[in-house]
Amino acid sequence: MTTAQKQDVVELLLDQHNQIKQLFSRVGSEPQGPQKRELFEDLVRLLAVHESAEEEVVHPIAKRKIESGEQVVQNRRKEEDQAKRELAELYDMGVDHPEFNTKLAKLSNAVLQHANREETEEFQSLRQNLSQEQLTRMAGAVRAAEKTAPTRPHPNSGESAPANMLTGPPLAIFDRARDAVRDWREKQGDR
């Protein structure tokens, strides 16, 4: 077993939260240009995939297994929906827009507060209420969900596990095709 396979869902999601924090910091401090765009695209991909997998795997279990799970998950989904909308707006705006850094800072603050609430209200309770084996299996399910998740925010696609399972794979194929074309164009210097 590799280290990643031994990692439980809480460890996996905490690692991703740390990556998200680092990417927000790097994007915010990078001057305008191709490097900033590339970092932002990495951030967009990570946030989209991460949230989709949480909605499919983590939130449904949390709703059933943690105290006040229904309310906790409902609150996190509202935050995620708002963040998706703001991220989609930033994506459409582009890193060279004069308001980009201001809106990025606002989104960063909201996402980091959201992550903190997940860590304290959801992840700690999952650790207390599930066995280590269950948490490790959940990490595998999250990784599988991430492989079929969209790589861009789709605020109108739904916020539930069934909605993500229904719309996620077709959107992921579309997103990944767009990503491949964009990457090819960048290598050709056509951007």
C-alpha positions as CSV (number, residue, x, y, z in Angstrom):
1,M,0.0,0.0,0.0
2,T,1.2,3.5,-0.9
3,T,1.1,6.3,1.6
4,A,-1.8,7.8,-0.4
5,Q,-3.7,4.6,-0.1
6,K,-3.2,4.6,3.7
7,Q,-4.4,8.2,4.0
8,D,-7.9,8.6,5.4
9,V,-10.5,11.0,4.1
10,V,-9.8,13.6,6.8
11,E,-6.0,13.6,6.0
12,L,-6.7,13.8,2.3
13,L,-9.1,16.7,2.6
14,L,-6.8,18.6,5.0
15,D,-4.0,18.2,2.5
16,Q,-6.2,19.6,-0.2
17,H,-7.2,22.5,2.1
18,N,-3.6,23.3,2.6
19,Q,-2.9,23.2,-1.2
20,I,-5.9,25.5,-1.7
21,K,-4.6,28.0,0.9
22,Q,-1.1,27.9,-0.8
23,L,-2.6,28.4,-4.2
24,F,-4.7,31.4,-3.1
25,S,-1.6,33.0,-1.6
26,R,0.5,32.3,-4.7
27,V,-2.2,33.6,-7.1
28,G,-2.8,36.7,-5.1
29,S,0.9,37.6,-4.9
30,E,1.8,36.7,-8.5
31,P,2.1,39.7,-10.9
32,Q,-0.2,39.6,-13.9
33,G,0.9,37.3,-16.7
34,P,1.0,33.7,-17.8
35,Q,2.3,32.3,-14.5
36,K,-0.6,33.9,-12.6
37,R,-3.1,32.5,-15.1
38,E,-1.6,29.0,-14.8
39,L,-1.7,29.2,-11.0
40,F,-5.3,30.4,-11.1
41,E,-6.3,27.6,-13.4
42,D,-4.7,25.1,-11.0
43,L,-6.7,26.7,-8.2
44,V,-9.9,26.5,-10.2
45,R,-9.3,22.8,-11.0
46,L,-8.5,21.9,-7.4
47,L,-11.5,23.8,-6.0
48,A,-13.9,22.3,-8.5
49,V,-12.8,18.8,-8.1
50,H,-12.5,19.0,-4.3
51,E,-15.9,20.4,-3.8
52,S,-17.6,18.0,-6.2
53,A,-16.0,15.0,-4.4
54,E,-17.0,16.4,-1.0
55,E,-20.6,16.8,-2.2
56,E,-20.7,13.2,-3.6
57,V,-18.9,11.4,-0.8
58,V,-18.3,13.3,2.4
59,H,-21.5,15.4,2.9
60,P,-23.9,12.4,2.5
61,I,-22.0,10.5,5.2
62,A,-21.7,13.5,7.4
63,K,-25.5,14.2,7.2
64,R,-26.1,10.7,8.6
65,K,-23.2,10.2,11.0
66,I,-22.5,13.4,12.8
67,E,-24.6,15.3,15.3
68,S,-26.8,17.9,13.6
69,G,-25.4,16.6,10.3
70,E,-28.3,17.8,8.2
71,Q,-27.8,21.4,9.3
72,V,-24.0,21.3,9.2
73,V,-24.0,20.0,5.6
74,Q,-26.8,22.4,4.5
75,N,-24.7,25.3,5.8
76,R,-21.5,24.1,4.0
77,R,-23.4,23.6,0.8
78,K,-24.7,27.2,0.9
79,E,-21.1,28.4,1.3
80,E,-19.9,26.1,-1.5
81,D,-22.7,27.3,-3.8
82,Q,-21.7,30.9,-3.2
83,A,-18.0,30.1,-3.7
84,K,-18.8,28.3,-7.0
85,R,-20.6,31.4,-8.3
86,E,-17.8,33.7,-7.3
87,L,-15.2,31.4,-8.7
88,A,-17.1,31.2,-12.0
89,E,-17.3,35.0,-12.1
90,L,-13.5,35.3,-11.5
91,Y,-12.8,32.7,-14.1
92,D,-14.9,34.6,-16.7
93,M,-13.3,37.8,-15.6
94,G,-9.7,36.6,-16.1
95,V,-6.6,37.3,-14.1
96,D,-5.8,40.5,-16.0
97,H,-9.0,42.2,-15.0
98,P,-8.4,45.3,-12.8
99,E,-10.8,43.9,-10.1
100,F,-9.4,40.4,-10.1
101,N,-7.1,40.6,-7.1
102,T,-9.8,42.3,-4.9
103,K,-12.4,39.7,-5.8
104,L,-9.8,36.9,-5.4
105,A,-9.1,38.2,-1.9
106,K,-12.8,38.2,-1.0
107,L,-13.2,34.6,-2.4
108,S,-10.1,33.4,-0.6
109,N,-11.3,34.7,2.7
110,A,-14.7,33.0,2.3
111,V,-13.2,29.7,1.1
112,L,-10.7,29.6,4.0
113,Q,-13.5,30.3,6.5
114,H,-15.5,27.6,4.9
115,A,-12.6,25.2,5.1
116,N,-12.1,26.0,8.8
117,R,-15.8,25.3,9.5
118,E,-15.5,22.0,7.6
119,E,-12.5,21.0,9.6
120,T,-14.0,21.9,13.0
121,E,-17.7,21.0,12.4
122,E,-17.5,18.1,10.0
123,F,-14.1,16.5,9.8
124,Q,-13.5,16.2,13.6
125,S,-17.0,14.6,14.0
126,L,-16.3,12.2,11.1
127,R,-13.1,11.1,12.9
128,Q,-15.1,10.6,16.1
129,N,-18.0,8.7,14.6
130,L,-16.4,6.5,11.9
131,S,-13.8,3.8,12.2
132,Q,-10.3,4.2,10.7
133,E,-11.2,1.6,8.0
134,Q,-14.3,3.6,7.1
135,L,-12.3,6.8,6.8
136,T,-9.7,5.1,4.7
137,R,-12.4,3.7,2.4
138,M,-13.9,7.1,2.1
139,A,-10.6,8.5,0.9
140,G,-10.6,6.0,-1.9
141,A,-14.2,7.0,-2.8
142,V,-13.2,10.7,-2.8
143,R,-10.2,9.9,-5.1
144,A,-12.6,8.0,-7.5
145,A,-15.1,10.9,-7.4
146,E,-12.3,13.4,-8.2
147,K,-11.4,11.4,-11.4
148,T,-14.9,12.1,-12.9
149,A,-15.4,15.6,-11.4
150,P,-15.7,18.7,-13.5
151,T,-12.5,20.9,-13.5
152,R,-14.4,24.2,-13.6
153,P,-17.2,25.6,-11.4
154,H,-20.7,24.9,-12.7
155,P,-22.9,26.9,-10.3
156,N,-26.1,25.8,-12.0
157,S,-25.4,22.1,-12.0
158,G,-26.8,21.3,-8.5
159,E,-25.3,20.9,-5.1
160,S,-26.3,17.3,-4.2
161,A,-24.6,14.0,-4.6
162,P,-27.2,12.8,-7.1
163,A,-26.9,16.0,-9.1
164,N,-23.1,15.7,-9.1
165,M,-23.2,12.0,-10.2
166,L,-25.6,12.8,-13.0
167,T,-24.1,16.0,-14.4
168,G,-20.5,15.6,-13.2
169,P,-19.1,13.1,-15.7
170,P,-20.4,14.8,-18.8
171,L,-19.2,18.2,-17.5
172,A,-15.9,16.7,-16.6
173,I,-15.4,15.4,-20.1
174,F,-16.3,18.8,-21.6
175,D,-14.0,20.6,-19.1
176,R,-11.1,18.2,-19.7
177,A,-11.5,18.6,-23.4
178,R,-11.5,22.4,-23.1
179,D,-8.4,22.1,-20.8
180,A,-6.6,20.0,-23.4
181,V,-7.4,22.4,-26.2
182,R,-6.3,25.4,-24.1
183,D,-3.1,23.6,-23.1
184,W,-2.4,22.8,-26.8
185,R,-3.0,26.4,-27.8
186,E,-0.6,27.6,-25.1
187,K,2.1,25.3,-26.4
188,Q,1.5,26.6,-29.9
189,G,1.6,30.2,-28.7
190,D,-1.9,31.0,-30.0
191,R,-3.3,32.3,-26.8
